[in-house]
Amino acid sequence: MKLKIYITYFFIIFYSFSVGEIKTKTIKTYTITRSFGVETRELTQSTYVRYDSKNKIKDSTLYIHNIPLSEKYNYINFNDRSSLKKLKGIERLMHFKYEYNLENQLISKNLFGNTNESLRWREFYKYLSNGKLWKIIRFDPSKVHPDNKINGLDLDDPDNMPWGETYSYNDSGEIKEHKEFYAGYIIESTVYDTDSSGTLVVEKENFDPSLMIKTTFSYNEEGEVEEKIDSRRGFSFGSKSFEYDKFGRKVKIKQYNQDGNLETTSTFLYNDHDLRQTKIITDQSKKLIRRIESKLNSKNKKIIEATFDDKSRLIQKKTIGYNEDGRISRIHDYDMLKPGVNGKPILISIITYEYD
């Protein structure tokens, strides 16, 4: 039997702008420590985010400032122990790069380590014809099997990084094989056959060893996400189902394990009059795991988040502040289990947001 092969390539056109200043956001995290009644705030990590002229994230970089103890201090004079001084240091931990199509949809995200040569993984986003997100594929290019590399593509050319599909058919016009490639590599392929009744069935699925995770989404009639499934090499290792109220707000999220058994249920309650929201997390037997209470401001933005454990003890509290433009400006995180001075909660971390 001869096979007819039809190849369809989808080339993603990335946009770039030569005019307009890139806007930035800097997020800094400080750890709070206390010794002999003295409070110390130490910058431990920071994230630098750049935006393009369409307010889409162009890239983001996470830096760590808590350099290991052996590298944080040094003696000016090794013969004089009082000459110990603290060194200033910063190290890049990870860097993300984002790319969009002409419809401003995110179509790829790359994760790098502490250098631009240390590519950790690539992630591609595919959409349905109605614009809804359908699938996310993440893989490690360093682990792609050589046989799955598509020849003739310059993988280092930023303007030639397609995702696409190939289809092959038998003489009867029935699909025989379907392949999906990303960034020049065949990551998934499916071989079909027909059963005794002539029905098309999947005979075999092949997955490149570089595939880390595939996430697929399905939607209800209102266009809301109904189910999210995470899988690897054809096997699900977790899924979530979603329910909504008449206003389109999530009221329930059920999380299932790889065997399809219910693990946790998150129930959301809304009190619009008092500007409060409650998230209740229970296990498969409906036993309480955690409860999170949130207080909103007049603009429906969260200003307080209180977390209670399975015994309804307040264990953590966060307060959120905003600037005059309504953008988040800081988050204060408190440990509510340890007693503080004069009954005040103990501040354990501060996150600040700075905008250009």
N, C-alpha and C positions, 0 to 999 in steps of 0.2 A: 504494500500500500504506500503510495506516494503522499508526502505531506506538503501542503502549501503553507508557506510561512509568510506572515504579515507582520511587519515591524512598525510600531508606532512610537515615535520619540516625542517626548514633551520637554522642550527646553525652557527653563525658567529664565525670565529676563529680570535681572536685578536692577533696581534704580539706584542712582547716585546723584548727589547734588553738589555743585561746585560753588553755590552761593548760599548765603544764610549761615549764621553762626550756630555751632552745635551747642545745645543747652546741656547742662550737667547737673547731677545730683550726687552729693556725697553723704554716705551713711556711716556714722562712727559709733562703735560700741565700746563702752567703758565698763570695766569691772570695778566694783566698789569693795574695798577691804578695810578692816578696822584693826588697829593695834594700839593698846593702852589708851583707848579713847580718841585716837586720831584717825580720821577718815581719809583714805587715799583713793583717788580715782585714776585708774590706769587705762590708757587706750590700748585695747587688745586686738581689735580688727576694724577695718574700714572697707567700704565698698564704693567704688567710683563708677558712676553710670553716665554714659553719654547718649544724648538723643539727637535725632536728625530733625530737619525742618518740618517734618510731618508729625513730630512728637512721638516717634517710634524709637524704641531702644536700639541704638547702634551697636554698643558693646558695653560690657560691665566687667570690672576687675575687683577681686577680693584680695585684700592685703592683710597679713597678720603682723601685729606689733609685739606680741608676747614672745620675743626671741628666747630660746632655751637659756636656762640659768647660766650654763657654762659660757655662753656667748654674750650674755646681757651685762656682765660686770667685768672689769679689768683693773689691774693695778697699774697706776702711773709709775710707781717705784716698787718693785717686787720685794725690796728690803724693808718697806714701810707699809704695814698692813692698814694704816689709816689713809693710805692713798687710793683705796678702792673707790672707783667711780662707776656710775652707771652709763652704759653706752646706748646711744640712740640707734634704733635699727628698724627696718621694715623689710618684709619679704612678700613677694607676690605668691599667693597660694593658688589661685585659679583665675581664668579669664574666659568670658563668653563672648562670642560674636554672633550677631543676628542678621538674617537676610530676609527680604520681603519681595513679593511680586508686585505687579503694577496695581493690583487691587488692595494693596497694603496688608495683605495677609502674610503672617509669618510662615516661611516655607523651609527655613533651616536654622539650626543653632549648633554651634561648635564649641566644645569645651577644651581649653588648653590648660596646661599646668603652669609651672613658674616661668616658662619661656614660650615664645611663639612657635617653637619647633616641637613642643611636647603636646601634640594633639591627643586628647584622651578619648573622645568620641564625637561622632557627628549624629545629628538628629534631623529628620525630615518630616514635614507636615503635609498631609494630603487632604483635600477637601472634596465634599460632595458637590454636585452641580448647583445646589442651592446655597453654596457658600459655607455650609456647616463643616466643622472639623470632623474628618472621618477616621484618620489613622495617623499615628506617630511611630516612626521607626528610628531606633537608636542602635548604632553599631560602632565597633572599634576598627578603623581602617587598617591598623597594624596586624589584625588577625584574620583578614580576608584571605580565603583560599586562592592561590594563584590562578586556578582554572576559572574563577568567577570574575576575573578582571576583563572588562570590555576593551578590546584593542582599538587604537586609533583615537583615543581621547586623551587630551592633555589635562591631567588631574590638577595640575598646578595653575591652570589658567582660570582666574576667578570669573571670567565671562563664559566659561564652558563647563558648567557643573550641573548637568541635567539629572532629573529623575525620569524614568520612563517605564514602558511595558512592551513586551513582545508576545505575540500570539501565534501559535501554529495550529493548522486545521487539517483534518483528513479529507479524503476525496468526497466524503458525504457532507462536507461543510461543518462538521462538528469540531468543537475545540479539542485539541489534543494536548497542548501544553501552554501554560501561561507563566511568563517570567517578569519579575519586577527588579529594576536596578536603580541604584541610588549612587550618585557621585561617581559613576563609572564602574560600579560593581554590582553583580547579580546577587541579591541578598535573599530573595525568595523565588521558588519556582514550584508550580503545581502541575502534575501529570494527570490527565483525565482518561476515562474509559467508559464503556457502556455496559450495563448489566444485561441479564437475559431478557428483560422487558424493554430494552432499548433506552433506558434512562441513563443520563450522563451522571457518572459518579467520580469521586476523587480516588484515583489509584495510588498516588504517592505525593507527598509533600517534601520538598528539600529546602533546607535553611542553611545559609552560610554560617560557619562557626563564629564569625564576627558579630552576629546578631545578639544584642544584649537584652532588648525588650521591645515588644510591639504592643501598642495600646490602641484599641479600637473603640469607637463611640457609636451608640445607636440613639435614636431620638423618638419622642412621642409625636402625636399629631400636632401639638402646639409648638413643635420645634425645640423642645427642652431636652436636655440630655437625660435619657432613660436608663442607660446602662454603659458602664465603662469596664473593659476587660483588659487585663495585663497578661501577656503571654510571652513565651520564649520557645522557639523551635516547635511551634504547634501545640504547646501545652499551656493551659491557663495556670497561673500561680496566684491569681487573686482577681476579684471583680467587685464592683459596686453597683447598686441599683438606687435610683433616685425617685422621690415623690415630691409633688409640689401642691401648693394651695391655689386658689383661684386668682391670686395676684402674681403667680409665677415664682413665689418664694419657696425655697426648699423646706420641706417639713419632715423629711425622713431620708436617711442614707443608710443602706444595709451593706455591710462588707462581708464578703465570702472568701473562704480559703481556696486552695488549689483543688480540693475535692468537692467544691460547691456547697460546703456546709457554712451556715451562718456563724460569723465570729462576733461581730459587734453591730449594734444599731444606734445611730445618732438621730435623736428626735429634736426638732427645733420648734420652740414656742415663741410667739410674738405678742407683745403687749404694746400696742401702738399708743394707747392713752398715756402710759407712763414711760414711753420711749425705752422699753426694756426688751431684751432678747435672751432666751435660755436655750442652751444646748445640753441635752442629757444623753450620756453615752452608757449603754448597757451591754452585757454579754449575751450569749446565746440563750441563757436561762432567764434573761430579763433582770439580772442582778446589776445594781448600779456600779459603774466603774468610775465615772467622773461627771461633774456638773459644772458648766461654765455659764456664769451670769454676765451679761453685758449691758451697760448703760449708754444710751445714745444722746447726742446733743440735738438741737433744733433742726440741724441740717442732716439728721439721720446718720451721723458719723459716730463711731465708737469712741467713747472717752474713758470708760472704765471697763476692765475685764477682770472678773474674780473667778478663781478656779477652786472647786471643792472636791475633796476626795470621796471614796466610797462610803465614808462615815459622815459625810456632809461637813467635814472640817475645812475651814478656809485655809488653803495651803499656799496660794499665790495670788498676787494682785498686780495688775498693770494699769497705769494711767497714761492716756494718750493726749497729746496737745497738738494744736494746729496753728499755723501762722495766719496772718490777715487775709491771705489769698485762699484759705481753706485747705492748704496742703499740710500734710502731717509734718510736724517739726520735732517731736521728741516722744520717746516711750520710756517710762520709768517702771522698773520691775522690782517688786518687793517680795521678800520671803516672810510669809505670815506665820510660820510655825515657831520661829525663834523669837524670844522676847526682846523688845527694843527698849531704848532709854525712854523713861516716862510713858511707857506703853505705846510708843510710836513704832510703826512697822519698819523693818530693816531694809533699806534700799540696797539691792545687790547688783544692779546693772542699769546703765543709761544708754539709750540709743538716740542719737541726734541726726537730723536731716538738714542738709544745707543745699540751697539752690542758687544757681547763678542768676 
